[in-house]
Amino acid sequence: MYRPAARLADIEPFHVVELFTRAHQLQAEGRDIIHMEVGEPDFPTPEPIAHAAMAAIASGKTMYTQAFGLPELRQAISDFYRQRYGVDVPARRIAVTNGASGALNLAFACLTNPGDEWLLADPGYPCNRHIVRTYEGRPQAIAVGPQSNFQPTPAQVGAAWSEKTTGLLVASPANPTGTLLTLPEIAALAEVCRARKGHFMVDEIYHGLTYETDAPTACTAGDDIWVINSFSKYFQMTGWRLGWMVIPEPYLRDVEKLAQNLVLCPSTPAQHAALAAFRPETIAILEERRAEFRRRRDFLAPALEALGFRITARPEGAFYLYCDSSALAADSFALARDLLEKTGVAATPGLDFGANAPEKHIRFAYTTGVDRLAEAVERLRRYFGR
């Protein structure tokens, strides 16, 4: 008897993963595929982090930790906020989580009652709306575009807020656009939420991967803001599944109870590995790689524009170019499939990121070397006959 919960009807597949699967099928058949679809750094985890994990395993540090993670790792994250941002975030307010996804699950589980609405930017990371739905909430999209740098404005949030709204989630840098919120913009959005006695959550998982300026942390704008971060992107520990969350003080015990019951604790070897993430020698490696990501962005953006794609918001962070492809194709999903099958270039159609003109947009991730990006551009040039 097949009878899944009703919520499953509203949970869509992660289309980029399905496209990624098809790309690997073609690769297994001998095709040369240039992967520009998945948001994963192509660099291996820095050696100091990997060595720390191996040392921890060799010395038997594989047992359960506290639900909120190793105290020394929570303190290291607190120290990182002080050193990098000049803000005091007490270690007691930091929970180490099973990736940023684990943090989002705990936060929404803590704050969402059945029928509660959460305001989310559209386009935005698709899993967020599905996590909200999983906890019987209702995701409500705010259509954002070039006029606001693909970020929601206080006026938009105020207009979208209803008696059922419980909070707002934003991302800076954002996926799929790579755009940033300034500290005054973060503070203004926080005030809109406070005035309505709602929650404000900020996804900062691409912090560290910015190119003209460092992204400000929302922790500076108030200790009532929920802040999500990750070791996946800047620290390049995607498969280690480790992140963290800064929790407003009144909710610490609530989130701890959820963590104890839902996940028990994060991966112990991954936590010991992450202790090496903040060492000077690791940061030096990461900063070199950040410069390489910038070089890739600065190569790819004008190359795509020369082919007829329009980049309506220059990305300041992450590693994506969210392009208007409407001058080249009417349906970005059909375009993405065709590019994969005919050119071996894998990119992500706008379908994954919401209902705000998805057919007009396609995302390219510059998570491969400039030589491969140049090959991708050449294949696209031939495909479009340019």
RODO-2510 file (C-alpha; in nm, 4 decimals, decimal comma):
residues 386
     n   res          X          Y          Z
     1     m     0,0000     0,0000     0,0000
     2     y     0,1465     0,3341    -0,1110
     3     r     0,0126     0,6267     0,0926
     4     p     0,2716     0,9027     0,1491
     5     a     0,2011     1,2097     0,3601
     6     a     0,0006     1,4828     0,1844
     7     r     0,2931     1,7256     0,2066
     8     l     0,4861     1,5174    -0,0482
     9     a     0,2555     1,6435    -0,3224
    10     d     0,4063     1,9908    -0,2728
    11     i     0,7700     1,8790    -0,2620
    12     e     0,9179     1,9101    -0,6100
    13     p     1,2311     1,7277    -0,7216
    14     f     1,5559     1,9221    -0,7157
    15     h     1,5778     1,9566    -1,0927
    16     v     1,9471     2,0440    -1,0987
    17     v     2,0231     1,7109    -0,9300
    18     e     1,8271     1,5277    -1,1977
    19     l     2,0152     1,7173    -1,4679
    20     f     2,3395     1,6397    -1,2828
    21     t     2,2446     1,2697    -1,2909
    22     r     2,1855     1,2844    -1,6670
    23     a     2,5191     1,4604    -1,7133
    24     h     2,6954     1,1784    -1,5315
    25     q     2,5114     0,9197    -1,7408
    26     l     2,6441     1,0864    -2,0539
    27     q     2,9902     1,1012    -1,8975
    28     a     2,9759     0,7283    -1,8255
    29     e     2,8979     0,6752    -2,1941
    30     g     3,2212     0,8499    -2,2845
    31     r     3,0948     1,2059    -2,3453
    32     d     3,3082     1,5005    -2,2314
    33     i     3,0807     1,7014    -1,9994
    34     i     3,1676     2,0468    -1,8674
    35     h     2,9912     2,0738    -1,5312
    36     m     2,8487     2,4203    -1,4670
    37     e     2,5262     2,3058    -1,3024
    38     v     2,5920     2,2161    -0,9374
    39     g     2,6929     2,4639    -0,6680
    40     e     2,9988     2,2796    -0,5453
    41     p     3,3575     2,4096    -0,5470
    42     d     3,5818     2,1996    -0,7680
    43     f     3,8757     2,2345    -0,5297
    44     p     3,9426     1,9507    -0,2853
    45     t     3,9061     2,0173     0,0843
    46     p     4,2243     2,1994     0,1975
    47     e     4,4927     1,9623     0,3255
    48     p     4,5072     2,0980     0,6825
    49     i     4,1380     2,0143     0,7229
    50     a     4,1747     1,6653     0,5740
    51     h     4,4807     1,5909     0,7851
    52     a     4,2992     1,7014     1,1006
    53     a     4,0180     1,4572     1,0215
    54     m     4,2585     1,1681     0,9657
    55     a     4,4415     1,2468     1,2886
    56     a     4,1131     1,2576     1,4809
    57     i     4,0006     0,9223     1,3409
    58     a     4,3407     0,7643     1,4069
    59     s     4,3266     0,8758     1,7699
    60     g     3,9753     0,7414     1,8210
    61     k     3,7861     1,0722     1,8245
    62     t     3,4761     0,9219     1,6679
    63     m     3,2244     0,9147     1,9520
    64     y     2,9095     1,1250     1,9866
    65     t     2,9507     1,4908     2,0753
    66     q     2,7056     1,7269     2,2412
    67     a     2,3970     1,7997     2,0299
    68     f     2,5274     2,1491     1,9530
    69     g     2,8726     2,0168     1,8671
    70     l     3,2213     2,0273     2,0127
    71     p     3,2609     2,3176     2,2585
    72     e     3,6023     2,3967     2,1115
    73     l     3,4564     2,4219     1,7598
    74     r     3,1758     2,6488     1,8781
    75     q     3,4387     2,8682     2,0412
    76     a     3,6491     2,8662     1,7237
    77     i     3,3477     2,9891     1,5261
    78     s     3,2876     3,2590     1,7880
    79     d     3,6513     3,3665     1,7580
    80     f     3,6128     3,3738     1,3784
    81     y     3,3238     3,6205     1,4042
    82     r     3,5338     3,8435     1,6277
    83     q     3,8402     3,8315     1,4034
    84     r     3,6709     3,8534     1,0634
    85     y     3,3718     4,0749     1,1366
    86     g     3,4569     4,2501     1,4625
    87     v     3,1353     4,1252     1,6254
    88     d     3,0951     3,9349     1,9523
    89     v     2,8874     3,6194     1,9046
    90     p     2,9027     3,4081     2,2233
    91     a     2,9862     3,0421     2,1669
    92     r     2,6769     2,9413     2,3649
    93     r     2,4575     3,0857     2,0852
    94     i     2,6312     2,8808     1,8149
    95     a     2,5050     2,5360     1,7186
    96     v     2,7152     2,3171     1,4909
    97     t     2,4773     2,1428     1,2504
    98     n     2,4578     1,8753     0,9814
    99     g     2,5307     2,1240     0,7056
   100     a     2,3411     2,4469     0,6472
   101     s     2,0456     2,2285     0,5475
   102     g     2,0455     2,0790     0,8955
   103     a     2,0465     2,4287     1,0439
   104     l     1,7522     2,5357     0,8288
   105     n     1,5584     2,2235     0,9261
   106     l     1,6123     2,2922     1,2971
   107     a     1,5239     2,6599     1,2623
   108     f     1,2029     2,6023     1,0682
   109     a     1,1061     2,3124     1,2961
   110     c     1,1487     2,5466     1,5928
   111     l     0,9577     2,8440     1,4516
   112     t     0,6858     2,7110     1,2196
   113     n     0,3322     2,6166     1,3182
   114     p     0,0947     2,4575     1,0652
   115     g    -0,0211     2,7251     0,8222
   116     d     0,2453     2,9798     0,9162
   117     e     0,3772     3,1718     0,6176
   118     w     0,7440     3,2427     0,5465
   119     l     0,8446     3,5109     0,2974
   120     l     1,1193     3,4011     0,0568
   121     a     1,2865     3,5717    -0,2388
   122     d     1,2000     3,4421    -0,5863
   123     p     1,4342     3,3485    -0,7511
   124     g     1,5901     3,1709    -0,4555
   125     y     1,7372     2,8433    -0,3353
   126     p     1,4624     2,5853    -0,4013
   127     c     1,5108     2,3652    -0,0962
   128     n     1,4140     2,6490     0,1390
   129     r     1,0504     2,6512     0,0330
   130     h     1,0346     2,2728     0,0527
   131     i     1,1772     2,2677     0,4055
   132     v     0,9123     2,5204     0,5089
   133     r     0,6439     2,2963     0,3596
   134     t     0,7880     1,9897     0,5329
   135     y     0,7173     2,1561     0,8688
   136     e     0,3601     2,2368     0,7569
   137     g     0,4386     2,6005     0,6809
   138     r     0,3491     2,7898     0,3657
   139     p     0,6263     2,9482     0,1590
   140     q     0,5251     3,2828     0,0100
   141     a     0,7374     3,4154    -0,2747
   142     i     0,8459     3,7760    -0,3131
   143     a     0,9328     3,8379    -0,6775
   144     v     1,2683     4,0152    -0,6952
   145     g     1,4535     4,1459    -0,9972
   146     p     1,7236     4,3776    -1,1271
   147     q     1,5601     4,6888    -0,9841
   148     s     1,6401     4,5703    -0,6287
   149     n     1,9537     4,3707    -0,7133
   150     f     1,7463     4,0529    -0,6834
   151     q     1,6969     4,1119    -0,3089
   152     p     1,3664     4,1870    -0,1292
   153     t     1,3150     4,5442    -0,0132
   154     p     1,1513     4,6575     0,3136
   155     a     0,8581     4,7906     0,1112
   156     q     0,8068     4,4552    -0,0599
   157     v     0,8276     4,2688     0,2695
   158     g     0,5807     4,5067     0,4340
   159     a     0,3363     4,4694     0,1455
   160     a     0,3636     4,0882     0,1457
   161     w     0,3312     4,0487     0,5234
   162     s    -0,0042     3,9112     0,6365
   163     e    -0,1551     3,8029     0,9659
   164     k    -0,0305     3,4529     0,8876
   165     t     0,3292     3,5572     0,8224
   166     t     0,5775     3,4399     1,0825
   167     g     0,9063     3,5448     0,9257
   168     l     1,1374     3,6346     0,6405
   169     l     1,4373     3,4422     0,5039
   170     v     1,6956     3,6154     0,2855
   171     a     2,0349     3,5084     0,1524
   172     s     2,3459     3,7207     0,1095
   173     p     2,5284     3,6318    -0,1125
   174     a     2,2235     3,4857    -0,2809
   175     n     2,1783     3,1727    -0,4854
   176     p     2,1260     3,1849    -0,7857
   177     t     2,2223     3,5494    -0,8400
   178     g     2,5291     3,6040    -0,6194
   179     t     2,4004     3,9448    -0,5072
   180     l     2,4659     4,0968    -0,1631
   181     l     2,2722     4,2907     0,0973
   182     t     2,4512     4,5827     0,2592
   183     l     2,4470     4,6151     0,6363
   184     p     2,1946     4,9045     0,6238
   185     e     1,9709     4,6902     0,4028
   186     i     1,9950     4,3976     0,6452
   187     a     1,9180     4,6276     0,9374
   188     a     1,6159     4,7732     0,7553
   189     l     1,4739     4,4275     0,6822
   190     a     1,5309     4,3292     1,0454
   191     e     1,3312     4,6338     1,1582
   192     v     1,0391     4,5399     0,9320
   193     c     1,0283     4,1958     1,0945
   194     r     1,0652     4,3326     1,4481
   195     a     0,7848     4,5821     1,3948
   196     r     0,5565     4,2912     1,3067
   197     k     0,6865     4,0644     1,5839
   198     g     0,8171     3,8238     1,3217
   199     h     1,1372     3,6259     1,2787
   200     f     1,4260     3,7240     1,0529
   201     m     1,6623     3,4590     0,9166
   202     v     1,9712     3,5248     0,7037
   203     d     2,1485     3,2596     0,4978
   204     e     2,5197     3,3461     0,4866
   205     i     2,6568     3,0198     0,3480
   206     y     2,8532     3,1931     0,0685
   207     h     3,0299     3,4312     0,3060
   208     g     3,3991     3,4396     0,2268
   209     l     3,3267     3,3976    -0,1445
   210     t     3,2869     3,7660    -0,2281
   211     y     3,5040     3,9564    -0,4693
   212     e     3,4888     4,3353    -0,4399
   213     t     3,4012     4,3594    -0,0735
   214     d     3,3468     4,1361     0,2278
   215     a     2,9831     4,0609     0,2996
   216     p     2,8619     4,2004     0,6336
   217     t     2,7169     3,9499     0,8766
   218     a     2,3641     3,9966     1,0023
   219     c     2,4986     3,9224     1,3512
   220     t     2,6046     4,2880     1,3521
   221     a     2,2435     4,4000     1,3076
   222     g     2,1022     4,2385     1,6211
   223     d     2,1126     3,9322     1,8426
   224     d     1,7514     3,8452     1,7573
   225     i     1,8442     3,7424     1,4009
   226     w     1,8841     3,3766     1,3027
   227     v     2,2049     3,3352     1,0995
   228     i     2,2860     3,0245     0,8947
   229     n     2,6356     2,9401     0,7720
   230     s     2,8248     2,6414     0,6391
   231     f     3,1647     2,4827     0,5992
   232     s     3,0658     2,3729     0,2466
   233     k     3,1337     2,6679     0,0188
   234     y     3,4192     2,8952     0,1340
   235     f     3,5801     2,6180     0,3403
   236     q     3,5158     2,3634     0,0609
   237     m     3,3845     2,0832     0,2818
   238     t     3,0672     2,0018     0,0836
   239     g     3,0555     1,6267     0,1444
   240     w     3,1500     1,6595     0,5098
   241     r     2,7979     1,7926     0,5781
   242     l     2,8831     2,0476     0,8442
   243     g     2,7431     2,3928     0,9108
   244     w     2,6407     2,6162     1,1956
   245     m     2,3649     2,8429     1,3167
   246     v     2,3635     3,1507     1,5388
   247     i     2,0475     3,1280     1,7504
   248     p     1,8690     3,4070     1,9386
   249     e     1,9163     3,3447     2,3105
   250     p     1,5515     3,2667     2,4049
   251     y     1,5404     2,9758     2,1585
   252     l     1,8583     2,7937     2,2579
   253     r     1,6914     2,5261     2,4668
   254     d     1,4167     2,4719     2,2077
   255     v     1,6652     2,4123     1,9247
   256     e     1,8809     2,1947     2,1489
   257     k     1,5851     1,9660     2,2217
   258     l     1,5148     1,9356     1,8509
   259     a     1,8792     1,8597     1,7736
   260     q     1,8949     1,5950     2,0448
   261     n     1,5934     1,4180     1,8992
   262     l     1,6271     1,4722     1,5255
   263     v     2,0014     1,4376     1,4605
   264     l     2,1667     1,3562     1,7968
   265     c     2,4856     1,5393     1,6920
   266     p     2,6842     1,6418     1,3832
   267     s     2,9557     1,4159     1,2416
   268     t     3,2370     1,3940     1,4957
   269     p     3,5249     1,3452     1,2463
   270     a     3,3923     1,6379     1,0408
   271     q     3,3897     1,8579     1,3499
   272     h     3,7501     1,7742     1,4369
   273     a     3,8400     1,8450     1,0749
   274     a     3,6666     2,1827     1,0904
   275     l     3,8807     2,2878     1,3840
   276     a     4,1604     2,3253     1,1284
   277     a     3,9461     2,5409     0,8995
   278     f     4,0320     2,8607     1,0841
   279     r     4,4097     2,8110     1,0958
   280     p     4,6139     3,0774     0,9140
   281     e     4,7577     2,8231     0,6709
   282     t     4,4057     2,7077     0,5768
   283     i     4,2760     3,0624     0,5343
   284     a     4,5731     3,1367     0,3081
   285     i     4,4733     2,8472     0,0800
   286     l     4,1100     2,9583     0,0778
   287     e     4,1979     3,3171    -0,0072
   288     e     4,4046     3,2004    -0,3057
   289     r     4,1051     3,0017    -0,4245
   290     r     3,8751     3,2995    -0,3738
   291     a     4,1001     3,4987    -0,6095
   292     e     4,0713     3,2154    -0,8630
   293     f     3,6906     3,2222    -0,8436
   294     r     3,7015     3,5957    -0,9126
   295     r     3,9247     3,5360    -1,2160
   296     r     3,6744     3,2817    -1,3464
   297     r     3,3801     3,5178    -1,2955
   298     d     3,5603     3,8012    -1,4705
   299     f     3,6318     3,5737    -1,7677
   300     l     3,2920     3,4094    -1,7978
   301     a     3,0558     3,7042    -1,7493
   302     p     3,1634     3,9055    -2,0564
   303     a     3,2010     3,5866    -2,2617
   304     l     2,8393     3,4892    -2,1971
   305     e     2,7178     3,8416    -2,2651
   306     a     2,8967     3,8334    -2,6004
   307     l     2,6880     3,5250    -2,6870
   308     g     2,3589     3,7022    -2,6147
   309     f     2,2965     3,6186    -2,2489
   310     r     2,2102     3,9168    -2,0273
   311     i     2,3477     3,9405    -1,6737
   312     t     2,1169     4,1939    -1,5130
   313     a     2,2796     4,1926    -1,1689
   314     r     2,6564     4,1604    -1,1500
   315     p     2,7299     3,8913    -0,8921
   316     e     2,9381     4,0105    -0,6013
   317     g     2,9627     3,6722    -0,4333
   318     a     2,9064     3,2947    -0,4559
   319     f     3,0083     3,1358    -0,7883
   320     y     2,7084     3,1764    -1,0163
   321     l     2,5996     3,3835    -1,3138
   322     y     2,2198     3,4068    -1,3358
   323     c     2,1545     3,4958    -1,6980
   324     d     1,8517     3,6158    -1,8876
   325     s     1,8441     3,3729    -2,1807
   326     s     1,5190     3,4979    -2,3379
   327     a     1,6959     3,6494    -2,6400
   328     l     1,8356     3,3047    -2,7218
   329     a     1,5548     3,0639    -2,6300
   330     a     1,1926     3,0787    -2,5154
   331     d     1,2294     2,8004    -2,2578
   332     s     1,5428     2,7808    -2,0439
   333     f     1,4644     2,4253    -1,9337
   334     a     1,4505     2,3031    -2,2932
   335     l     1,7653     2,5058    -2,3596
   336     a     1,9501     2,3448    -2,0682
   337     r     1,8535     1,9961    -2,1840
   338     d     1,9566     2,0747    -2,5396
   339     l     2,2901     2,2243    -2,4340
   340     l     2,3676     1,9162    -2,2277
   341     e     2,2753     1,6665    -2,4973
   342     k     2,4249     1,8530    -2,7949
   343     t     2,7241     2,0388    -2,6516
   344     g     2,8091     1,8619    -2,3265
   345     v     2,7704     2,1856    -2,1296
   346     a     2,5631     2,1344    -1,8139
   347     a     2,3868     2,4426    -1,6729
   348     t     2,0850     2,4910    -1,4460
   349     p     1,7528     2,6238    -1,5806
   350     g     1,5563     2,8823    -1,3843
   351     l     1,2853     2,6248    -1,3131
   352     d     1,4572     2,5260    -0,9884
   353     f     1,4603     2,8752    -0,8421
   354     g     1,0935     2,9694    -0,8340
   355     a     0,8040     3,1003    -1,0406
   356     n     0,9475     3,4431    -1,1255
   357     a     1,0116     3,4147    -1,5019
   358     p     1,2063     3,0877    -1,4681
   359     e     1,1732     3,0120    -1,8383
   360     k     1,3775     3,3253    -1,9144
   361     h     1,6761     3,2441    -1,6933
   362     i     1,9596     2,9952    -1,6720
   363     r     2,2383     2,9673    -1,4136
   364     f     2,6008     2,8942    -1,4941
   365     a     2,8311     2,7937    -1,2078
   366     y     3,1961     2,8872    -1,2577
   367     t     3,3141     2,5922    -1,0520
   368     t     3,5623     2,4672    -1,3066
   369     g     3,8913     2,6050    -1,4388
   370     v     3,9212     2,8896    -1,6890
   371     d     4,0437     2,6506    -1,9591
   372     r     3,7249     2,4446    -1,9257
   373     l     3,5133     2,7588    -1,9098
   374     a     3,6749     2,8726    -2,2337
   375     e     3,5925     2,5365    -2,3927
   376     a     3,2315     2,5695    -2,2722
   377     v     3,2054     2,9181    -2,4249
   378     e     3,3421     2,7872    -2,7555
   379     r     3,0868     2,5038    -2,7595
   380     l     2,8083     2,7521    -2,6862
   381     r     2,9356     2,9831    -2,9581
   382     r     2,9129     2,7017    -3,2119
   383     y     2,5695     2,5968    -3,0823
   384     f     2,4260     2,9465    -3,1228
   385     g     2,6100     3,0026    -3,4493
   386     r     2,7874     3,3112    -3,3212
***
